[in-house]
Structure formats: structure tokens, C-alpha cells
Amino acid sequence: MNKQDLPIAIVGAGAWGLSTALHLANAGYTNITVYERAEKIPSPYSAAWDLNKIVRAEYEDGFYTKLALEAIEGWKTALFGPYFHQTGYVVAATGRAPPKAVKHMEDALATIEKDPIFAPGIRRLDGAGDFKTYTWQYSGPLTGFKGYFNRLAGYAHSSDTLEGIWKHCASIGIKFVLGEEKGKVARLVYTGKKCVGVETADSKTHKADLTICALGAHNAALLPSLGQFVTARSWSVAHVQLSEDEVNLLRGIPTTNIRDLGFFFEPDPKTRLFKLCPLGIGYTNPGPNGVSLPPPERLPPPQDFIPREDELKLRQLLRETFPWMADRPFVDQKLCWFADTADSEFCIDYVPGTDHSAIALSGDSGHGFKMMPIFGKWVKELIESDEQHLQRWRWKNVDLTDQNWGEAVSWRIGKGAELKDLIAAQSKIARARL
Ligand SMILES: Cc1cc2nc3c(=O)[nH]c(=O)nc-3n(C[C@H](O)[C@H](O)[C@H](O)COP(=O)(O)OP(=O)(O)OC[C@H]3O[C@@H](n4cnc5c(N)ncnc54)[C@H](O)[C@@H]3O)c2cc1C
């Protein structure tokens, strides 16, 4: 049989699983089945189950700047374009920001400031007046704000992207098996060391020549040794419900990222929700073996809250930018789980010891969504070259489970915590309110 007609199983229809399916199908692979535990896409278990994600190309590491630039071109195509909004990107640090936040901002700016592609769209901003020139809607004091505006960036509507790309993939012949019974993969099936397919929760076995694990933060549930260097970590997400007039007031504002507080986006016109995320280290959920995995179920609680400290950060962010919103209730609060690595590098590689029969797509480290238009190309290249040539994207044979590396990541500020401690603190707050 032609290699391109052999059965391929992709587990997980999130940003990277869908992109992989798309690129493989476009390259002529004819026998692709995607297994997804959710009943429909977008899945509530996906890190991209969200209104929006930042699409920007500045990184401390120029390697990712180049890739993100290519991805932005992908966002400007007919397939991805409906979900991409090039509102521009304001990045700043407040007058009280720790030096780490300012350094990260300056290092990232340095990768694009002199680049001829970016340079015409970049302006340094110093003080409230400068920021208000770019975004007249900022009505707060913007105390000590310093940063820049980058025109070549914005956001993508992530839930809509997943849904749109899913429908497109289905229309070009990619098969989808969905649901907690039929679509949820319970384990990988091996003959000797070779992975020969997957077993779903309904105890059915599905054969595949190649199995691609794209479960995001959940990957270590199928590949336990991956959990030694990839940690499931979560960040908080909250929203403010706006009126139609308020949505119109904020239409077109740049995606705004205040490095020591958090970030927000232009409101979503359909739901009238204004999304905010605090910036911090994030939260883990280690099991007895030290491997952090998301709790197995998304809803109901404990995931429908954000920690108090994050709420305070977001209210401070609003007080500085849109004080009229600062005391509004937060709705649709949640912890959103991603697959984190100590060096923020992706893992796109064969699973060691499986004779090239299983691939792990992991380590998005909270910056992988923007790559969705081009991500699958890298998986196709891996399959065609049989080896991951990029050292940085290789599977790592290290066990970091006993090392608390989260706070050392250069672009994160603050202290990390474990989910169980957050839940305990939350219960205390709830009891005090009774
Ligand atoms: C709060 C937050 C903010 C972020 N902001 C940004 C940003 O601004 N810009 C950016 O580029 N990136 C951002 N990210 C990261 C981005 O969301 C991820 O990089 C991206 O979603 C990773 O894609 P993935 O396919 O690896 O995983 P996911 O999108 O999480 O998809 C994993 C899929 O696997 C499925 N699954 C899980 N278990 C099973 C199973 N047993 N069987 C079958 N299916 C299963 C899930 O249902 C899900 O659909 C953010 C992440 C978070 C959490």
C-alpha cells in the first residue's frame, strides 16, 4: 500500500491536532481519523476553547519570531482569515513592574524593532499621553506605562477557528470520531514496542500505522513519560459582560498586554464578552508520581473560578485602563490548561522506543495557538524525514518532575501554586461569605 494511504490516528482535535490533519490531508494522506473526546468541536477540554488568543510575532528568541511571521501570513489566507483580526498590539509595563517584566518586553521588542517587515508599524510609547494617542478609549491613569505599539499583530477568535477548520477538514475527507465513549482515547495499543492504534473508552480498538498524540495538557495521560518534562499548567480566564454600546465603544482597540498585570482583547460582538487574562506563573495539578495533569473533567467545579490574587490583578489592570469596568462582576471564569515546558520549547517528535509508530505533539507552553495555520507542516516534515532534525523540538529524556522550574520562565512573573491549594482557599472564601 502507498505510504500515504496507511491509516493515521490523530488523538485530539485541538489547535495542533486539527492543523496536523489539515496539512497531512493537503499533502495527499488519504486515511486520517481524528479521535476527540468532546461531542463537538471546539472541545471544552481544549486550551483554545476560548474567545480569542494573541497572534503576535515578537519573541525573545528570533527562531519563533520567524515562525510566527510565517503563521501570520497563514492567518491572512481565505481559510484562516475570517478568524484573524489585525487590531495591532500594545505591550507595556506599569511604573511598578518588576525588572524581569521590563527586560522580557525589551528583549522581545528587540527581535522586531529593526526588522524591515515590522519597523514601519512599531512605535515606542512613553507615558499615558502616548498610549492614549493610539487608543483613545483608554480612560484610566495608565500609571507609569512604558512600552510600544506593534501594528503587525492582533488576535484570532480561537473557538471559531477550531470549529471552522474542523468543518473544513471534514469536508475534505478527514474522519472524525467524537464523544466521551467513541472518541475519547483510553490508551494506546501496542504490539511489542510498536504502537498499533488506540483503544477508545467504549473498549473498541482502532488500528493505525501511525498514532499522533495531540491531547494538549492531557497528553501525559496516554504518554506517562512525557509528563516528566511536560507539565500541565493552567492560567485564569475571566470576562466582563458588556452592553451593545460598550462593545461598540471598544471596537477596534488593540490587543493590550500589560506585562506585570495581564492582557485583554477587543470585545466579542456576538457574545458581548470582554475577555481578560492575568499574567502569572500558573497552577499545576501534580499526581502522586509528580506528573501534573488537568483534572479529568472540565465542569462542574472546581474549575469555574479564578484565584483571588488573579482577580485582584485583573481589577488593577482595569483600573489602569478602563476604570468604568473595574468593579463589574466577572463571568465565565475558568482555569485553562496548557502543556508547559521549562524552556517554552515545543515537542514535535517520535515517542522513543515505539519504532516510529507514535508521535507526540506537546509543550505548547501557552504560545502555540498562533502557529495553527502552519503547525501541521512541521508534523508532515517530521513524518517525511523520519527524524526530528531540530534539537529544540526533540523529545527530552529528562525527569523534571521534582524541579519547581515554573517561576524561572523568563516571561512569567509571580509565584506558582497547586490546584488543591487554590481549591482550599476558594472554599474558605465561600464559607466566609455564608
Ligand atoms: C489561558 C490561556 C491563554 C493562551 N493564550 C494564548 C495566546 O494568546 N496565543 C497563543 O498562541 N497561544 C495561547 N495559548 C496556548 C494555546 O491555547 C495552545 O498552545 C493550543 O491550544 C495548543 O493546542 P493543542 O492542540 O496542543 O491542545 P488543545 O488545543 O488543548 O487540544 C487538545 C485536544 O485534545 C482533546 N483530548 C484530550 N484528551 C483526550 C482523549 N483522551 N481522547 C481524545 N481527545 C482528547 C481535547 O478535548 C482537546 O480538544 C493560551 C493557553 C491558555 C490556557
The ligand as a Gaussian input file, in Angstrom:
#p B3LYP/6-31G(d) Opt

LIG

0 1
 C       -5.325000      30.943000      29.236000
 C       -4.541000      30.614000      28.006000
 C       -4.175000      31.632000      27.149000
 C       -3.472000      31.342000      25.976000
 N       -3.150000      32.369000      25.167000
 C       -2.512000      32.117000      24.007000
 C       -2.214000      33.188000      23.126000
 O       -2.554000      34.351000      23.412000
 N       -1.586000      32.917000      21.943000
 C       -1.226000      31.629000      21.619000
 O       -0.629000      31.442000      20.555000
 N       -1.493000      30.590000      22.442000
 C       -2.133000      30.805000      23.618000
 N       -2.426000      29.764000      24.465000
 C       -1.970000      28.404000      24.111000
 C       -2.872000      27.686000      23.104000
 O       -4.194000      27.662000      23.529000
 C       -2.320000      26.289000      22.947000
 O       -0.971000      26.414000      22.531000
 C       -3.044000      25.422000      21.929000
 O       -4.415000      25.345000      22.211000
 C       -2.407000      24.024000      21.947000
 O       -3.069000      23.186000      21.049000
 P       -3.116000      21.608000      21.288000
 O       -3.812000      21.057000      20.110000
 O       -1.773000      21.110000      21.656000
 O       -4.009000      21.387000      22.598000
 P       -5.533000      21.725000      22.828000
 O       -5.968000      22.851000      21.971000
 O       -5.705000      21.846000      24.298000
 O       -6.301000      20.430000      22.305000
 C       -6.212000      19.175000      22.925000
 C       -7.429000      18.360000      22.479000
 O       -7.294000      17.014000      22.936000
 C       -8.562000      16.541000      23.344000
 N       -8.406000      15.416000      24.235000
 C       -7.901000      15.416000      25.498000
 N       -7.900000      14.171000      25.997000
 C       -8.372000      13.362000      25.028000
 C       -8.560000      11.951000      24.937000
 N       -8.246000      11.109000      25.937000
 N       -9.075000      11.425000      23.798000
 C       -9.410000      12.254000      22.756000
 N       -9.234000      13.598000      22.795000
 C       -8.708000      14.133000      23.910000
 C       -9.193000      17.771000      23.999000
 O      -10.598000      17.651000      24.128000
 C       -8.745000      18.889000      23.054000
 O       -9.674000      19.083000      22.019000
 C       -3.117000      30.008000      25.655000
 C       -3.479000      28.972000      26.529000
 C       -4.184000      29.259000      27.688000
 C       -4.544000      28.136000      28.586000

